[in-house]
Amino acid sequence: MRPSKKSVFVGLAVLVAILASFKGRGPQIAQAERPYDARQAEKASIAGYGEIRMYRDARVAAGNVPDWTPATDPDGLDILMISGGGSGGAFSVGVLSAWSAAGTRPHFDVVTGVSTGALIAPFAFLGPAYDDKLVHLFTSGVANDLVATKFPVGLLLGSSLLKSAPMRGIVEDFITQPVLQEVAAEHRKGRRLLVLTTNLDTQRAVVWNMGAIANSRRADALKLFQDVLIASASIPGVYPAVMIEAESRGRHFQEMHSDGGTTSQVLILPQAILASRNPLVPGEHQTVDFHVIINNALSPEFAITRNRTLSVIARAYSILLKSQTQSELAILYNYAKLTGSRFHLATIDVQVPYSILDPFNPSYMKAIFDLGYARQKAGNLWKDRPEFAGGGL
């Protein structure tokens, strides 16, 4: 049984954080201008962009901000949510590819992504024409470049275990100005693309309206779009956090954003919506379909855990991720039942040989891709309720 790639990396990051916590060890790293206090951080915005983001736990429902409300048609809404999971993102790519090949893939009104799901989300949003790019990204071996260490000095004294340049290079190669323009065009039609990051200073999840960023027509929109995707996929301590320029009450500073999976493995809906009994679409005959792809296993996986620091940390973090994801799915499922929406869940449900020393192995990623493709093609992928050990809800 394999621990998740993320749990192993986080275990290493925790160890490095402990070592770095001893005062006076090594050179001090200069800090960029940062917010003064929580109140200033609460009111922060990205200059010139308007309402392009909100805290996931914000009290104001997204429906009160026009740029966030998806347009509805007589058939209602189709919503796709893609989770984190590192190299397991190849599972989502296989599902989407098989869906496209069958000609039954919905034209999703809303697409959300977290971590590796954030990297997939823009192309899932733009449709089958971008399947080949996703397949190349997740099965060709290009992802192997992401494991570039900062050893030995950077490992202990720097901001992360791995270098940021390879991930940024991949994102910049795939997320180009033409892609940004296509996302903007779809946003103007009423479709919505949302990505989650974690603000490390405020300890809160931030939902970014990527279509609104793309549609801003600002000269720096492409870089901000890329920065948000990189931040969402940057596991704390493993990859450097991304510094994003913000302002509050006339003061400019940098916010520190990292992996959206720290706060949520899947971006379901803002909490203000989940707390309501009101349906997402007003018409009695309009339906909402939630499609959730989890790029990991949800059921407990037995394995003998070595009584070693990193093994215990990694195992515990893996358990935390499973529990967090299960809770989020239960919340979404109950919301769907209350509002008459339809719930569809896809997860990795078999064991595939994996080495933590080679987390982006092309053979492993191709096997996970094939699993998603085969399950979707066979028609036995989607479950209508969360199913964990001992049954479902």
ChimeraX attribute file (.defattr): number of C-alpha atoms within 10 A of each C-alpha:
attribute: neighborCount
match mode: 1-to-1
recipient: residues
	/A:1	11
	/A:2	16
	/A:3	20
	/A:4	25
	/A:5	21
	/A:6	23
	/A:7	24
	/A:8	23
	/A:9	22
	/A:10	22
	/A:11	23
	/A:12	20
	/A:13	23
	/A:14	17
	/A:15	15
	/A:16	20
	/A:17	16
	/A:18	10
	/A:19	13
	/A:20	17
	/A:21	9
	/A:22	9
	/A:23	8
	/A:24	8
	/A:25	11
	/A:26	12
	/A:27	8
	/A:28	10
	/A:29	9
	/A:30	6
	/A:31	7
	/A:32	10
	/A:33	12
	/A:34	17
	/A:35	20
	/A:36	11
	/A:37	10
	/A:38	11
	/A:39	11
	/A:40	13
	/A:41	19
	/A:42	12
	/A:43	11
	/A:44	20
	/A:45	19
	/A:46	16
	/A:47	12
	/A:48	8
	/A:49	15
	/A:50	12
	/A:51	16
	/A:52	20
	/A:53	21
	/A:54	19
	/A:55	19
	/A:56	26
	/A:57	16
	/A:58	15
	/A:59	12
	/A:60	15
	/A:61	20
	/A:62	20
	/A:63	13
	/A:64	9
	/A:65	11
	/A:66	11
	/A:67	20
	/A:68	23
	/A:69	16
	/A:70	20
	/A:71	18
	/A:72	19
	/A:73	12
	/A:74	10
	/A:75	12
	/A:76	19
	/A:77	24
	/A:78	18
	/A:79	18
	/A:80	25
	/A:81	24
	/A:82	30
	/A:83	31
	/A:84	32
	/A:85	26
	/A:86	19
	/A:87	26
	/A:88	28
	/A:89	28
	/A:90	31
	/A:91	29
	/A:92	30
	/A:93	30
	/A:94	29
	/A:95	23
	/A:96	23
	/A:97	26
	/A:98	22
	/A:99	19
	/A:100	16
	/A:101	12
	/A:102	10
	/A:103	10
	/A:104	9
	/A:105	15
	/A:106	13
	/A:107	17
	/A:108	20
	/A:109	22
	/A:110	22
	/A:111	28
	/A:112	30
	/A:113	33
	/A:114	33
	/A:115	32
	/A:116	28
	/A:117	36
	/A:118	33
	/A:119	26
	/A:120	27
	/A:121	26
	/A:122	25
	/A:123	22
	/A:124	27
	/A:125	23
	/A:126	18
	/A:127	16
	/A:128	19
	/A:129	10
	/A:130	15
	/A:131	20
	/A:132	12
	/A:133	14
	/A:134	23
	/A:135	17
	/A:136	13
	/A:137	18
	/A:138	27
	/A:139	24
	/A:140	15
	/A:141	15
	/A:142	15
	/A:143	20
	/A:144	16
	/A:145	14
	/A:146	19
	/A:147	19
	/A:148	15
	/A:149	15
	/A:150	17
	/A:151	13
	/A:152	10
	/A:153	9
	/A:154	14
	/A:155	20
	/A:156	20
	/A:157	20
	/A:158	20
	/A:159	21
	/A:160	23
	/A:161	27
	/A:162	24
	/A:163	21
	/A:164	21
	/A:165	14
	/A:166	17
	/A:167	20
	/A:168	16
	/A:169	13
	/A:170	16
	/A:171	17
	/A:172	16
	/A:173	9
	/A:174	15
	/A:175	19
	/A:176	14
	/A:177	14
	/A:178	10
	/A:179	17
	/A:180	21
	/A:181	16
	/A:182	17
	/A:183	24
	/A:184	22
	/A:185	15
	/A:186	18
	/A:187	25
	/A:188	15
	/A:189	11
	/A:190	17
	/A:191	24
	/A:192	26
	/A:193	28
	/A:194	25
	/A:195	30
	/A:196	36
	/A:197	34
	/A:198	27
	/A:199	24
	/A:200	16
	/A:201	14
	/A:202	16
	/A:203	11
	/A:204	18
	/A:205	26
	/A:206	23
	/A:207	25
	/A:208	24
	/A:209	22
	/A:210	27
	/A:211	27
	/A:212	25
	/A:213	24
	/A:214	25
	/A:215	19
	/A:216	17
	/A:217	14
	/A:218	12
	/A:219	8
	/A:220	11
	/A:221	19
	/A:222	21
	/A:223	14
	/A:224	18
	/A:225	22
	/A:226	19
	/A:227	18
	/A:228	26
	/A:229	33
	/A:230	29
	/A:231	30
	/A:232	29
	/A:233	27
	/A:234	28
	/A:235	26
	/A:236	25
	/A:237	23
	/A:238	25
	/A:239	27
	/A:240	23
	/A:241	25
	/A:242	22
	/A:243	18
	/A:244	15
	/A:245	17
	/A:246	18
	/A:247	18
	/A:248	18
	/A:249	9
	/A:250	8
	/A:251	13
	/A:252	17
	/A:253	18
	/A:254	16
	/A:255	22
	/A:256	18
	/A:257	29
	/A:258	28
	/A:259	32
	/A:260	35
	/A:261	30
	/A:262	24
	/A:263	20
	/A:264	22
	/A:265	28
	/A:266	29
	/A:267	29
	/A:268	25
	/A:269	20
	/A:270	20
	/A:271	16
	/A:272	15
	/A:273	21
	/A:274	17
	/A:275	12
	/A:276	13
	/A:277	12
	/A:278	13
	/A:279	19
	/A:280	19
	/A:281	20
	/A:282	11
	/A:283	13
	/A:284	9
	/A:285	9
	/A:286	17
	/A:287	22
	/A:288	20
	/A:289	17
	/A:290	23
	/A:291	20
	/A:292	25
	/A:293	27
	/A:294	24
	/A:295	28
	/A:296	24
	/A:297	18
	/A:298	20
	/A:299	18
	/A:300	12
	/A:301	12
	/A:302	8
	/A:303	10
	/A:304	8
	/A:305	12
	/A:306	10
	/A:307	8
	/A:308	8
	/A:309	11
	/A:310	19
	/A:311	18
	/A:312	15
	/A:313	18
	/A:314	23
	/A:315	20
	/A:316	15
	/A:317	19
	/A:318	22
	/A:319	17
	/A:320	13
	/A:321	23
	/A:322	17
	/A:323	14
	/A:324	17
	/A:325	20
	/A:326	17
	/A:327	13
	/A:328	16
	/A:329	21
	/A:330	16
	/A:331	15
	/A:332	20
	/A:333	21
	/A:334	16
	/A:335	21
	/A:336	19
	/A:337	12
	/A:338	13
	/A:339	16
	/A:340	16
	/A:341	21
	/A:342	17
	/A:343	22
	/A:344	17
	/A:345	19
	/A:346	26
	/A:347	22
	/A:348	21
	/A:349	14
	/A:350	9
	/A:351	11
	/A:352	13
	/A:353	9
	/A:354	18
	/A:355	13
	/A:356	15
	/A:357	10
	/A:358	12
	/A:359	22
	/A:360	24
	/A:361	20
	/A:362	19
	/A:363	14
	/A:364	20
	/A:365	25
	/A:366	21
	/A:367	18
	/A:368	28
	/A:369	26
	/A:370	20
	/A:371	22
	/A:372	29
	/A:373	23
	/A:374	16
	/A:375	18
	/A:376	20
	/A:377	17
	/A:378	9
	/A:379	9
	/A:380	10
	/A:381	20
	/A:382	16
	/A:383	15
	/A:384	14
	/A:385	19
	/A:386	20
	/A:387	17
	/A:388	14
	/A:389	9
	/A:390	7
	/A:391	9
	/A:392	11
	/A:393	10
